[in-house]
Amino acid sequence: HEGRHDGVHDIPDGGYDIYALNITASDSSRLSSEKGKMLITSGVHAREWAPPELLARFIEMLVHGYNANADITTILQRTEVH
């Protein structure tokens, strides 16, 4: 397999792309290396319908709650949610 190369990594042929999000406060005084990291996976198995929907709603809550909810704003200023 010849595969692809993205400039850093060899990417094998076949398979599917994996999409990812990084939700954090970009205007935070903390650098990325100083923030806590939280990794959430969802929809790993084909029959898991509810978890992806719940994760989408959680992401929506984080995005819309920034600067509108003090707790969410603080979390995103101190943490990266992947």
PyMOL commands that set and color helices and strands:
alter all, ss='L'
color gray80, all
select helices_A, chain A and resi 32-34+50-65+70-78
alter helices_A, ss='H'
color red, helices_A
select strands_A, chain A and resi 4-5+10-11+36-38+79-81
alter strands_A, ss='S'
color yellow, strands_A
deselect
rebuild
show_as cartoon
